[in-house]
């Protein structure tokens, strides 16, 4: 009898696990619903990444004359971009891909090494190149969010590694927004952030737009 109870419990546990959706599954389904309701424009500029893009809801207003598709989903990491790369890339046939991601890799695992974050980025970059061999790719440097000051050294190390990697790749750019977000004394401007000291005010996005605009195709 105990054996049957154990087997039933095991099968029930496996069935429940099969019903559970992976992290960010709902967000990806929302993207699909949007695309189904209105066919996305082809040859647009695709923004992919985490909440700094998600919360940039009026991103198109900052880049007049540019067609932007924003596919940022809050809380995502480079690891998550690799899980959903087909859903994030395949439908759009963009003329350029702009990436902001990496903060959350360290926020969810403070012991993560910059080298591992680079591996995650290189994997996503490889997926892009397998799908779009010649499409320009731009990576925006990880910002030094005040609420994550303990991770700044890891952010800086990751930025340096990704920048160095991109130097050896064709049709790529590293966009450094970090320096532009410092004050005249070289300190991070906390006034550019909301109360959570993680997400930005419009003033922060204005700085981003000023830095990013020359790099858009």
PyMOL commands that place a pseudoatom at each C-alpha (Angstrom):
pseudoatom trace, name=CA, resn=UNK, resi=1, chain=A, elem=C, hetatm=0, pos=[0.000, 0.000, 0.000]
pseudoatom trace, name=CA, resn=UNK, resi=2, chain=A, elem=C, hetatm=0, pos=[2.785, 2.407, 0.930]
pseudoatom trace, name=CA, resn=UNK, resi=3, chain=A, elem=C, hetatm=0, pos=[4.413, 1.730, -2.422]
pseudoatom trace, name=CA, resn=UNK, resi=4, chain=A, elem=C, hetatm=0, pos=[1.269, 2.746, -4.297]
pseudoatom trace, name=CA, resn=UNK, resi=5, chain=A, elem=C, hetatm=0, pos=[0.917, 5.874, -2.202]
pseudoatom trace, name=CA, resn=UNK, resi=6, chain=A, elem=C, hetatm=0, pos=[4.514, 6.791, -3.005]
pseudoatom trace, name=CA, resn=UNK, resi=7, chain=A, elem=C, hetatm=0, pos=[4.031, 6.212, -6.729]
pseudoatom trace, name=CA, resn=UNK, resi=8, chain=A, elem=C, hetatm=0, pos=[0.827, 8.249, -6.750]
pseudoatom trace, name=CA, resn=UNK, resi=9, chain=A, elem=C, hetatm=0, pos=[2.546, 11.115, -4.918]
pseudoatom trace, name=CA, resn=UNK, resi=10, chain=A, elem=C, hetatm=0, pos=[5.448, 11.018, -7.348]
pseudoatom trace, name=CA, resn=UNK, resi=11, chain=A, elem=C, hetatm=0, pos=[3.178, 11.060, -10.401]
pseudoatom trace, name=CA, resn=UNK, resi=12, chain=A, elem=C, hetatm=0, pos=[1.115, 13.871, -8.917]
pseudoatom trace, name=CA, resn=UNK, resi=13, chain=A, elem=C, hetatm=0, pos=[4.258, 15.901, -8.234]
pseudoatom trace, name=CA, resn=UNK, resi=14, chain=A, elem=C, hetatm=0, pos=[5.472, 15.381, -11.819]
pseudoatom trace, name=CA, resn=UNK, resi=15, chain=A, elem=C, hetatm=0, pos=[2.075, 16.370, -13.212]
pseudoatom trace, name=CA, resn=UNK, resi=16, chain=A, elem=C, hetatm=0, pos=[1.995, 19.563, -11.129]
pseudoatom trace, name=CA, resn=UNK, resi=17, chain=A, elem=C, hetatm=0, pos=[5.510, 20.448, -12.271]
pseudoatom trace, name=CA, resn=UNK, resi=18, chain=A, elem=C, hetatm=0, pos=[4.494, 19.965, -15.886]
pseudoatom trace, name=CA, resn=UNK, resi=19, chain=A, elem=C, hetatm=0, pos=[1.645, 22.438, -15.427]
pseudoatom trace, name=CA, resn=UNK, resi=20, chain=A, elem=C, hetatm=0, pos=[3.852, 25.160, -13.979]
pseudoatom trace, name=CA, resn=UNK, resi=21, chain=A, elem=C, hetatm=0, pos=[4.850, 27.831, -16.455]
pseudoatom trace, name=CA, resn=UNK, resi=22, chain=A, elem=C, hetatm=0, pos=[8.501, 28.895, -16.696]
pseudoatom trace, name=CA, resn=UNK, resi=23, chain=A, elem=C, hetatm=0, pos=[9.466, 32.325, -15.402]
pseudoatom trace, name=CA, resn=UNK, resi=24, chain=A, elem=C, hetatm=0, pos=[8.369, 35.193, -17.670]
pseudoatom trace, name=CA, resn=UNK, resi=25, chain=A, elem=C, hetatm=0, pos=[6.136, 32.881, -19.715]
pseudoatom trace, name=CA, resn=UNK, resi=26, chain=A, elem=C, hetatm=0, pos=[3.210, 35.269, -19.248]
pseudoatom trace, name=CA, resn=UNK, resi=27, chain=A, elem=C, hetatm=0, pos=[5.235, 38.261, -20.425]
pseudoatom trace, name=CA, resn=UNK, resi=28, chain=A, elem=C, hetatm=0, pos=[6.281, 36.443, -23.574]
pseudoatom trace, name=CA, resn=UNK, resi=29, chain=A, elem=C, hetatm=0, pos=[2.671, 35.472, -24.254]
pseudoatom trace, name=CA, resn=UNK, resi=30, chain=A, elem=C, hetatm=0, pos=[1.719, 39.148, -23.977]
pseudoatom trace, name=CA, resn=UNK, resi=31, chain=A, elem=C, hetatm=0, pos=[4.263, 39.969, -26.685]
pseudoatom trace, name=CA, resn=UNK, resi=32, chain=A, elem=C, hetatm=0, pos=[2.744, 37.273, -28.876]
pseudoatom trace, name=CA, resn=UNK, resi=33, chain=A, elem=C, hetatm=0, pos=[-0.747, 38.635, -28.295]
pseudoatom trace, name=CA, resn=UNK, resi=34, chain=A, elem=C, hetatm=0, pos=[0.390, 42.125, -29.272]
pseudoatom trace, name=CA, resn=UNK, resi=35, chain=A, elem=C, hetatm=0, pos=[1.967, 40.791, -32.438]
pseudoatom trace, name=CA, resn=UNK, resi=36, chain=A, elem=C, hetatm=0, pos=[-1.168, 38.837, -33.231]
pseudoatom trace, name=CA, resn=UNK, resi=37, chain=A, elem=C, hetatm=0, pos=[-3.435, 41.840, -32.685]
pseudoatom trace, name=CA, resn=UNK, resi=38, chain=A, elem=C, hetatm=0, pos=[-1.227, 44.109, -34.780]
pseudoatom trace, name=CA, resn=UNK, resi=39, chain=A, elem=C, hetatm=0, pos=[1.458, 42.826, -37.082]
pseudoatom trace, name=CA, resn=UNK, resi=40, chain=A, elem=C, hetatm=0, pos=[4.796, 44.299, -35.943]
pseudoatom trace, name=CA, resn=UNK, resi=41, chain=A, elem=C, hetatm=0, pos=[6.609, 46.523, -38.422]
pseudoatom trace, name=CA, resn=UNK, resi=42, chain=A, elem=C, hetatm=0, pos=[9.487, 44.915, -40.283]
pseudoatom trace, name=CA, resn=UNK, resi=43, chain=A, elem=C, hetatm=0, pos=[12.880, 46.602, -40.525]
pseudoatom trace, name=CA, resn=UNK, resi=44, chain=A, elem=C, hetatm=0, pos=[12.374, 48.381, -37.197]
pseudoatom trace, name=CA, resn=UNK, resi=45, chain=A, elem=C, hetatm=0, pos=[14.855, 48.837, -34.347]
pseudoatom trace, name=CA, resn=UNK, resi=46, chain=A, elem=C, hetatm=0, pos=[14.346, 46.104, -31.752]
pseudoatom trace, name=CA, resn=UNK, resi=47, chain=A, elem=C, hetatm=0, pos=[14.982, 46.889, -28.080]
pseudoatom trace, name=CA, resn=UNK, resi=48, chain=A, elem=C, hetatm=0, pos=[15.383, 43.752, -25.951]
pseudoatom trace, name=CA, resn=UNK, resi=49, chain=A, elem=C, hetatm=0, pos=[16.286, 43.448, -22.295]
pseudoatom trace, name=CA, resn=UNK, resi=50, chain=A, elem=C, hetatm=0, pos=[15.120, 44.069, -18.773]
pseudoatom trace, name=CA, resn=UNK, resi=51, chain=A, elem=C, hetatm=0, pos=[13.014, 46.573, -16.831]
pseudoatom trace, name=CA, resn=UNK, resi=52, chain=A, elem=C, hetatm=0, pos=[14.947, 49.667, -17.881]
pseudoatom trace, name=CA, resn=UNK, resi=53, chain=A, elem=C, hetatm=0, pos=[13.413, 49.006, -21.289]
pseudoatom trace, name=CA, resn=UNK, resi=54, chain=A, elem=C, hetatm=0, pos=[10.090, 47.745, -19.952]
pseudoatom trace, name=CA, resn=UNK, resi=55, chain=A, elem=C, hetatm=0, pos=[9.491, 50.997, -18.099]
pseudoatom trace, name=CA, resn=UNK, resi=56, chain=A, elem=C, hetatm=0, pos=[10.543, 53.072, -21.111]
pseudoatom trace, name=CA, resn=UNK, resi=57, chain=A, elem=C, hetatm=0, pos=[6.953, 52.961, -22.295]
pseudoatom trace, name=CA, resn=UNK, resi=58, chain=A, elem=C, hetatm=0, pos=[7.247, 56.149, -24.349]
pseudoatom trace, name=CA, resn=UNK, resi=59, chain=A, elem=C, hetatm=0, pos=[10.565, 55.179, -25.915]
pseudoatom trace, name=CA, resn=UNK, resi=60, chain=A, elem=C, hetatm=0, pos=[9.422, 56.102, -29.430]
pseudoatom trace, name=CA, resn=UNK, resi=61, chain=A, elem=C, hetatm=0, pos=[8.896, 59.714, -28.311]
pseudoatom trace, name=CA, resn=UNK, resi=62, chain=A, elem=C, hetatm=0, pos=[12.610, 59.973, -27.541]
pseudoatom trace, name=CA, resn=UNK, resi=63, chain=A, elem=C, hetatm=0, pos=[13.615, 58.880, -31.045]
pseudoatom trace, name=CA, resn=UNK, resi=64, chain=A, elem=C, hetatm=0, pos=[11.429, 60.758, -33.541]
pseudoatom trace, name=CA, resn=UNK, resi=65, chain=A, elem=C, hetatm=0, pos=[11.614, 59.369, -37.024]
pseudoatom trace, name=CA, resn=UNK, resi=66, chain=A, elem=C, hetatm=0, pos=[12.663, 55.924, -35.759]
pseudoatom trace, name=CA, resn=UNK, resi=67, chain=A, elem=C, hetatm=0, pos=[10.432, 52.859, -35.571]
pseudoatom trace, name=CA, resn=UNK, resi=68, chain=A, elem=C, hetatm=0, pos=[11.065, 51.127, -32.254]
pseudoatom trace, name=CA, resn=UNK, resi=69, chain=A, elem=C, hetatm=0, pos=[9.790, 47.734, -31.090]
pseudoatom trace, name=CA, resn=UNK, resi=70, chain=A, elem=C, hetatm=0, pos=[10.235, 47.466, -27.323]
pseudoatom trace, name=CA, resn=UNK, resi=71, chain=A, elem=C, hetatm=0, pos=[10.497, 43.915, -26.041]
pseudoatom trace, name=CA, resn=UNK, resi=72, chain=A, elem=C, hetatm=0, pos=[11.930, 44.532, -22.594]
pseudoatom trace, name=CA, resn=UNK, resi=73, chain=A, elem=C, hetatm=0, pos=[10.468, 42.419, -19.790]
pseudoatom trace, name=CA, resn=UNK, resi=74, chain=A, elem=C, hetatm=0, pos=[11.062, 43.427, -16.200]
pseudoatom trace, name=CA, resn=UNK, resi=75, chain=A, elem=C, hetatm=0, pos=[13.306, 41.324, -13.996]
pseudoatom trace, name=CA, resn=UNK, resi=76, chain=A, elem=C, hetatm=0, pos=[14.850, 39.458, -16.905]
pseudoatom trace, name=CA, resn=UNK, resi=77, chain=A, elem=C, hetatm=0, pos=[18.480, 38.446, -17.087]
pseudoatom trace, name=CA, resn=UNK, resi=78, chain=A, elem=C, hetatm=0, pos=[20.811, 37.494, -19.905]
pseudoatom trace, name=CA, resn=UNK, resi=79, chain=A, elem=C, hetatm=0, pos=[20.005, 33.927, -18.983]
pseudoatom trace, name=CA, resn=UNK, resi=80, chain=A, elem=C, hetatm=0, pos=[16.310, 34.619, -19.643]
pseudoatom trace, name=CA, resn=UNK, resi=81, chain=A, elem=C, hetatm=0, pos=[17.079, 36.187, -23.021]
pseudoatom trace, name=CA, resn=UNK, resi=82, chain=A, elem=C, hetatm=0, pos=[18.676, 32.890, -23.965]
pseudoatom trace, name=CA, resn=UNK, resi=83, chain=A, elem=C, hetatm=0, pos=[15.605, 30.940, -22.872]
pseudoatom trace, name=CA, resn=UNK, resi=84, chain=A, elem=C, hetatm=0, pos=[13.262, 33.050, -25.011]
pseudoatom trace, name=CA, resn=UNK, resi=85, chain=A, elem=C, hetatm=0, pos=[15.560, 34.110, -27.827]
pseudoatom trace, name=CA, resn=UNK, resi=86, chain=A, elem=C, hetatm=0, pos=[13.321, 32.705, -30.578]
pseudoatom trace, name=CA, resn=UNK, resi=87, chain=A, elem=C, hetatm=0, pos=[10.265, 34.581, -29.286]
pseudoatom trace, name=CA, resn=UNK, resi=88, chain=A, elem=C, hetatm=0, pos=[12.270, 37.787, -28.850]
pseudoatom trace, name=CA, resn=UNK, resi=89, chain=A, elem=C, hetatm=0, pos=[14.033, 37.737, -32.203]
pseudoatom trace, name=CA, resn=UNK, resi=90, chain=A, elem=C, hetatm=0, pos=[12.325, 35.633, -34.855]
pseudoatom trace, name=CA, resn=UNK, resi=91, chain=A, elem=C, hetatm=0, pos=[9.104, 37.617, -35.429]
pseudoatom trace, name=CA, resn=UNK, resi=92, chain=A, elem=C, hetatm=0, pos=[10.678, 40.990, -36.128]
pseudoatom trace, name=CA, resn=UNK, resi=93, chain=A, elem=C, hetatm=0, pos=[13.425, 40.913, -38.790]
pseudoatom trace, name=CA, resn=UNK, resi=94, chain=A, elem=C, hetatm=0, pos=[14.858, 44.147, -37.345]
pseudoatom trace, name=CA, resn=UNK, resi=95, chain=A, elem=C, hetatm=0, pos=[17.349, 46.435, -39.014]
pseudoatom trace, name=CA, resn=UNK, resi=96, chain=A, elem=C, hetatm=0, pos=[19.120, 46.834, -35.649]
pseudoatom trace, name=CA, resn=UNK, resi=97, chain=A, elem=C, hetatm=0, pos=[19.021, 45.156, -32.233]
pseudoatom trace, name=CA, resn=UNK, resi=98, chain=A, elem=C, hetatm=0, pos=[19.695, 47.155, -29.062]
pseudoatom trace, name=CA, resn=UNK, resi=99, chain=A, elem=C, hetatm=0, pos=[20.261, 45.212, -25.822]
pseudoatom trace, name=CA, resn=UNK, resi=100, chain=A, elem=C, hetatm=0, pos=[20.094, 46.333, -22.211]
pseudoatom trace, name=CA, resn=UNK, resi=101, chain=A, elem=C, hetatm=0, pos=[20.482, 43.430, -19.814]
pseudoatom trace, name=CA, resn=UNK, resi=102, chain=A, elem=C, hetatm=0, pos=[22.852, 42.124, -17.152]
pseudoatom trace, name=CA, resn=UNK, resi=103, chain=A, elem=C, hetatm=0, pos=[21.922, 43.842, -13.904]
pseudoatom trace, name=CA, resn=UNK, resi=104, chain=A, elem=C, hetatm=0, pos=[19.514, 41.136, -12.841]
pseudoatom trace, name=CA, resn=UNK, resi=105, chain=A, elem=C, hetatm=0, pos=[21.989, 38.340, -13.450]
pseudoatom trace, name=CA, resn=UNK, resi=106, chain=A, elem=C, hetatm=0, pos=[23.955, 39.663, -10.484]
pseudoatom trace, name=CA, resn=UNK, resi=107, chain=A, elem=C, hetatm=0, pos=[20.955, 40.793, -8.436]
pseudoatom trace, name=CA, resn=UNK, resi=108, chain=A, elem=C, hetatm=0, pos=[19.638, 37.222, -8.443]
pseudoatom trace, name=CA, resn=UNK, resi=109, chain=A, elem=C, hetatm=0, pos=[23.106, 35.765, -7.837]
pseudoatom trace, name=CA, resn=UNK, resi=110, chain=A, elem=C, hetatm=0, pos=[25.560, 38.190, -6.171]
pseudoatom trace, name=CA, resn=UNK, resi=111, chain=A, elem=C, hetatm=0, pos=[28.294, 35.533, -6.366]
pseudoatom trace, name=CA, resn=UNK, resi=112, chain=A, elem=C, hetatm=0, pos=[28.144, 35.453, -10.163]
pseudoatom trace, name=CA, resn=UNK, resi=113, chain=A, elem=C, hetatm=0, pos=[31.407, 36.192, -11.907]
pseudoatom trace, name=CA, resn=UNK, resi=114, chain=A, elem=C, hetatm=0, pos=[31.729, 38.674, -14.753]
pseudoatom trace, name=CA, resn=UNK, resi=115, chain=A, elem=C, hetatm=0, pos=[33.096, 35.888, -16.926]
pseudoatom trace, name=CA, resn=UNK, resi=116, chain=A, elem=C, hetatm=0, pos=[29.894, 33.907, -16.546]
pseudoatom trace, name=CA, resn=UNK, resi=117, chain=A, elem=C, hetatm=0, pos=[27.804, 36.946, -17.442]
pseudoatom trace, name=CA, resn=UNK, resi=118, chain=A, elem=C, hetatm=0, pos=[29.963, 37.340, -20.559]
pseudoatom trace, name=CA, resn=UNK, resi=119, chain=A, elem=C, hetatm=0, pos=[29.280, 33.698, -21.487]
pseudoatom trace, name=CA, resn=UNK, resi=120, chain=A, elem=C, hetatm=0, pos=[25.560, 34.364, -21.221]
pseudoatom trace, name=CA, resn=UNK, resi=121, chain=A, elem=C, hetatm=0, pos=[25.869, 37.431, -23.416]
pseudoatom trace, name=CA, resn=UNK, resi=122, chain=A, elem=C, hetatm=0, pos=[27.983, 35.591, -25.984]
pseudoatom trace, name=CA, resn=UNK, resi=123, chain=A, elem=C, hetatm=0, pos=[25.372, 32.831, -26.142]
pseudoatom trace, name=CA, resn=UNK, resi=124, chain=A, elem=C, hetatm=0, pos=[22.606, 35.348, -26.850]
pseudoatom trace, name=CA, resn=UNK, resi=125, chain=A, elem=C, hetatm=0, pos=[24.801, 37.130, -29.364]
pseudoatom trace, name=CA, resn=UNK, resi=126, chain=A, elem=C, hetatm=0, pos=[25.417, 33.781, -31.049]
pseudoatom trace, name=CA, resn=UNK, resi=127, chain=A, elem=C, hetatm=0, pos=[21.668, 33.201, -31.333]
pseudoatom trace, name=CA, resn=UNK, resi=128, chain=A, elem=C, hetatm=0, pos=[21.292, 36.627, -32.923]
pseudoatom trace, name=CA, resn=UNK, resi=129, chain=A, elem=C, hetatm=0, pos=[24.020, 35.912, -35.436]
pseudoatom trace, name=CA, resn=UNK, resi=130, chain=A, elem=C, hetatm=0, pos=[22.569, 32.510, -36.306]
pseudoatom trace, name=CA, resn=UNK, resi=131, chain=A, elem=C, hetatm=0, pos=[19.285, 34.224, -37.154]
pseudoatom trace, name=CA, resn=UNK, resi=132, chain=A, elem=C, hetatm=0, pos=[20.520, 37.590, -38.431]
pseudoatom trace, name=CA, resn=UNK, resi=133, chain=A, elem=C, hetatm=0, pos=[24.160, 37.316, -39.582]
pseudoatom trace, name=CA, resn=UNK, resi=134, chain=A, elem=C, hetatm=0, pos=[24.549, 40.954, -40.643]
pseudoatom trace, name=CA, resn=UNK, resi=135, chain=A, elem=C, hetatm=0, pos=[22.089, 42.884, -38.477]
pseudoatom trace, name=CA, resn=UNK, resi=136, chain=A, elem=C, hetatm=0, pos=[23.818, 45.607, -36.410]
pseudoatom trace, name=CA, resn=UNK, resi=137, chain=A, elem=C, hetatm=0, pos=[23.838, 44.834, -32.680]
pseudoatom trace, name=CA, resn=UNK, resi=138, chain=A, elem=C, hetatm=0, pos=[24.328, 47.460, -29.962]
pseudoatom trace, name=CA, resn=UNK, resi=139, chain=A, elem=C, hetatm=0, pos=[24.838, 46.739, -26.264]
pseudoatom trace, name=CA, resn=UNK, resi=140, chain=A, elem=C, hetatm=0, pos=[24.097, 49.428, -23.683]
pseudoatom trace, name=CA, resn=UNK, resi=141, chain=A, elem=C, hetatm=0, pos=[26.423, 49.324, -20.695]
pseudoatom trace, name=CA, resn=UNK, resi=142, chain=A, elem=C, hetatm=0, pos=[25.046, 48.215, -17.326]
pseudoatom trace, name=CA, resn=UNK, resi=143, chain=A, elem=C, hetatm=0, pos=[24.077, 51.293, -15.331]
pseudoatom trace, name=CA, resn=UNK, resi=144, chain=A, elem=C, hetatm=0, pos=[25.316, 51.785, -11.774]
pseudoatom trace, name=CA, resn=UNK, resi=145, chain=A, elem=C, hetatm=0, pos=[21.967, 51.743, -9.983]
pseudoatom trace, name=CA, resn=UNK, resi=146, chain=A, elem=C, hetatm=0, pos=[22.385, 53.251, -6.482]
pseudoatom trace, name=CA, resn=UNK, resi=147, chain=A, elem=C, hetatm=0, pos=[20.351, 50.447, -4.890]
pseudoatom trace, name=CA, resn=UNK, resi=148, chain=A, elem=C, hetatm=0, pos=[22.864, 47.933, -6.223]
pseudoatom trace, name=CA, resn=UNK, resi=149, chain=A, elem=C, hetatm=0, pos=[26.063, 49.672, -5.199]
pseudoatom trace, name=CA, resn=UNK, resi=150, chain=A, elem=C, hetatm=0, pos=[27.497, 46.433, -3.797]
pseudoatom trace, name=CA, resn=UNK, resi=151, chain=A, elem=C, hetatm=0, pos=[27.438, 45.038, -7.336]
pseudoatom trace, name=CA, resn=UNK, resi=152, chain=A, elem=C, hetatm=0, pos=[29.064, 47.974, -9.091]
pseudoatom trace, name=CA, resn=UNK, resi=153, chain=A, elem=C, hetatm=0, pos=[32.468, 46.302, -9.383]
pseudoatom trace, name=CA, resn=UNK, resi=154, chain=A, elem=C, hetatm=0, pos=[30.874, 43.284, -11.037]
pseudoatom trace, name=CA, resn=UNK, resi=155, chain=A, elem=C, hetatm=0, pos=[28.884, 45.553, -13.353]
pseudoatom trace, name=CA, resn=UNK, resi=156, chain=A, elem=C, hetatm=0, pos=[32.036, 47.411, -14.357]
pseudoatom trace, name=CA, resn=UNK, resi=157, chain=A, elem=C, hetatm=0, pos=[33.944, 44.172, -14.954]
pseudoatom trace, name=CA, resn=UNK, resi=158, chain=A, elem=C, hetatm=0, pos=[31.104, 42.801, -17.088]
pseudoatom trace, name=CA, resn=UNK, resi=159, chain=A, elem=C, hetatm=0, pos=[30.866, 46.009, -19.090]
pseudoatom trace, name=CA, resn=UNK, resi=160, chain=A, elem=C, hetatm=0, pos=[34.586, 45.837, -19.807]
pseudoatom trace, name=CA, resn=UNK, resi=161, chain=A, elem=C, hetatm=0, pos=[34.420, 42.201, -20.913]
pseudoatom trace, name=CA, resn=UNK, resi=162, chain=A, elem=C, hetatm=0, pos=[31.431, 42.738, -23.200]
pseudoatom trace, name=CA, resn=UNK, resi=163, chain=A, elem=C, hetatm=0, pos=[33.018, 45.867, -24.667]
pseudoatom trace, name=CA, resn=UNK, resi=164, chain=A, elem=C, hetatm=0, pos=[36.219, 43.958, -25.400]
pseudoatom trace, name=CA, resn=UNK, resi=165, chain=A, elem=C, hetatm=0, pos=[34.290, 41.056, -26.935]
pseudoatom trace, name=CA, resn=UNK, resi=166, chain=A, elem=C, hetatm=0, pos=[32.300, 43.331, -29.229]
pseudoatom trace, name=CA, resn=UNK, resi=167, chain=A, elem=C, hetatm=0, pos=[35.487, 44.963, -30.527]
pseudoatom trace, name=CA, resn=UNK, resi=168, chain=A, elem=C, hetatm=0, pos=[36.216, 41.719, -32.348]
pseudoatom trace, name=CA, resn=UNK, resi=169, chain=A, elem=C, hetatm=0, pos=[32.742, 41.368, -33.876]
pseudoatom trace, name=CA, resn=UNK, resi=170, chain=A, elem=C, hetatm=0, pos=[31.357, 42.861, -37.077]
pseudoatom trace, name=CA, resn=UNK, resi=171, chain=A, elem=C, hetatm=0, pos=[28.413, 45.262, -37.080]
pseudoatom trace, name=CA, resn=UNK, resi=172, chain=A, elem=C, hetatm=0, pos=[28.425, 45.758, -33.315]
pseudoatom trace, name=CA, resn=UNK, resi=173, chain=A, elem=C, hetatm=0, pos=[28.666, 48.709, -30.971]
pseudoatom trace, name=CA, resn=UNK, resi=174, chain=A, elem=C, hetatm=0, pos=[29.143, 49.139, -27.257]
pseudoatom trace, name=CA, resn=UNK, resi=175, chain=A, elem=C, hetatm=0, pos=[27.140, 52.129, -26.017]
pseudoatom trace, name=CA, resn=UNK, resi=176, chain=A, elem=C, hetatm=0, pos=[28.514, 53.557, -22.772]
pseudoatom trace, name=CA, resn=UNK, resi=177, chain=A, elem=C, hetatm=0, pos=[25.758, 55.327, -20.813]
pseudoatom trace, name=CA, resn=UNK, resi=178, chain=A, elem=C, hetatm=0, pos=[27.622, 54.975, -17.521]
pseudoatom trace, name=CA, resn=UNK, resi=179, chain=A, elem=C, hetatm=0, pos=[29.790, 58.090, -17.790]
pseudoatom trace, name=CA, resn=UNK, resi=180, chain=A, elem=C, hetatm=0, pos=[26.869, 60.234, -18.906]
pseudoatom trace, name=CA, resn=UNK, resi=181, chain=A, elem=C, hetatm=0, pos=[25.047, 59.384, -15.665]
pseudoatom trace, name=CA, resn=UNK, resi=182, chain=A, elem=C, hetatm=0, pos=[27.796, 60.769, -13.434]
pseudoatom trace, name=CA, resn=UNK, resi=183, chain=A, elem=C, hetatm=0, pos=[27.975, 64.268, -11.949]
pseudoatom trace, name=CA, resn=UNK, resi=184, chain=A, elem=C, hetatm=0, pos=[30.886, 66.702, -12.313]
pseudoatom trace, name=CA, resn=UNK, resi=185, chain=A, elem=C, hetatm=0, pos=[32.668, 64.924, -9.450]
pseudoatom trace, name=CA, resn=UNK, resi=186, chain=A, elem=C, hetatm=0, pos=[32.393, 61.512, -11.068]
pseudoatom trace, name=CA, resn=UNK, resi=187, chain=A, elem=C, hetatm=0, pos=[29.657, 60.337, -8.698]
pseudoatom trace, name=CA, resn=UNK, resi=188, chain=A, elem=C, hetatm=0, pos=[26.529, 58.468, -9.754]
pseudoatom trace, name=CA, resn=UNK, resi=189, chain=A, elem=C, hetatm=0, pos=[23.600, 60.889, -10.023]
pseudoatom trace, name=CA, resn=UNK, resi=190, chain=A, elem=C, hetatm=0, pos=[20.951, 59.497, -7.686]
pseudoatom trace, name=CA, resn=UNK, resi=191, chain=A, elem=C, hetatm=0, pos=[18.621, 62.313, -8.754]
pseudoatom trace, name=CA, resn=UNK, resi=192, chain=A, elem=C, hetatm=0, pos=[18.094, 60.492, -12.055]
pseudoatom trace, name=CA, resn=UNK, resi=193, chain=A, elem=C, hetatm=0, pos=[16.407, 57.594, -10.250]
pseudoatom trace, name=CA, resn=UNK, resi=194, chain=A, elem=C, hetatm=0, pos=[12.993, 56.924, -8.779]
pseudoatom trace, name=CA, resn=UNK, resi=195, chain=A, elem=C, hetatm=0, pos=[12.588, 56.247, -5.061]
pseudoatom trace, name=CA, resn=UNK, resi=196, chain=A, elem=C, hetatm=0, pos=[13.623, 52.625, -5.517]
pseudoatom trace, name=CA, resn=UNK, resi=197, chain=A, elem=C, hetatm=0, pos=[17.026, 53.868, -6.712]
pseudoatom trace, name=CA, resn=UNK, resi=198, chain=A, elem=C, hetatm=0, pos=[16.851, 51.246, -9.445]
pseudoatom trace, name=CA, resn=UNK, resi=199, chain=A, elem=C, hetatm=0, pos=[14.562, 52.553, -12.165]
pseudoatom trace, name=CA, resn=UNK, resi=200, chain=A, elem=C, hetatm=0, pos=[14.949, 55.897, -13.855]
pseudoatom trace, name=CA, resn=UNK, resi=201, chain=A, elem=C, hetatm=0, pos=[13.054, 59.135, -14.064]
pseudoatom trace, name=CA, resn=UNK, resi=202, chain=A, elem=C, hetatm=0, pos=[12.417, 60.778, -17.460]
pseudoatom trace, name=CA, resn=UNK, resi=203, chain=A, elem=C, hetatm=0, pos=[15.592, 62.804, -16.886]
pseudoatom trace, name=CA, resn=UNK, resi=204, chain=A, elem=C, hetatm=0, pos=[17.585, 59.565, -16.876]
pseudoatom trace, name=CA, resn=UNK, resi=205, chain=A, elem=C, hetatm=0, pos=[15.974, 58.369, -20.072]
pseudoatom trace, name=CA, resn=UNK, resi=206, chain=A, elem=C, hetatm=0, pos=[16.688, 61.740, -21.672]
pseudoatom trace, name=CA, resn=UNK, resi=207, chain=A, elem=C, hetatm=0, pos=[20.387, 61.165, -21.016]
pseudoatom trace, name=CA, resn=UNK, resi=208, chain=A, elem=C, hetatm=0, pos=[20.117, 57.667, -22.443]
pseudoatom trace, name=CA, resn=UNK, resi=209, chain=A, elem=C, hetatm=0, pos=[18.403, 58.984, -25.560]
pseudoatom trace, name=CA, resn=UNK, resi=210, chain=A, elem=C, hetatm=0, pos=[21.090, 61.622, -26.083]
pseudoatom trace, name=CA, resn=UNK, resi=211, chain=A, elem=C, hetatm=0, pos=[23.808, 58.957, -25.901]
pseudoatom trace, name=CA, resn=UNK, resi=212, chain=A, elem=C, hetatm=0, pos=[21.967, 56.283, -27.881]
pseudoatom trace, name=CA, resn=UNK, resi=213, chain=A, elem=C, hetatm=0, pos=[20.636, 58.432, -30.746]
pseudoatom trace, name=CA, resn=UNK, resi=214, chain=A, elem=C, hetatm=0, pos=[23.922, 58.681, -32.723]
pseudoatom trace, name=CA, resn=UNK, resi=215, chain=A, elem=C, hetatm=0, pos=[24.152, 54.892, -32.708]
pseudoatom trace, name=CA, resn=UNK, resi=216, chain=A, elem=C, hetatm=0, pos=[20.704, 54.178, -34.153]
pseudoatom trace, name=CA, resn=UNK, resi=217, chain=A, elem=C, hetatm=0, pos=[20.464, 53.178, -37.795]
for i in range(1, 217): cmd.bond("trace and resi %d" % i, "trace and resi %d" % (i + 1))
show_as sticks, trace
zoom trace
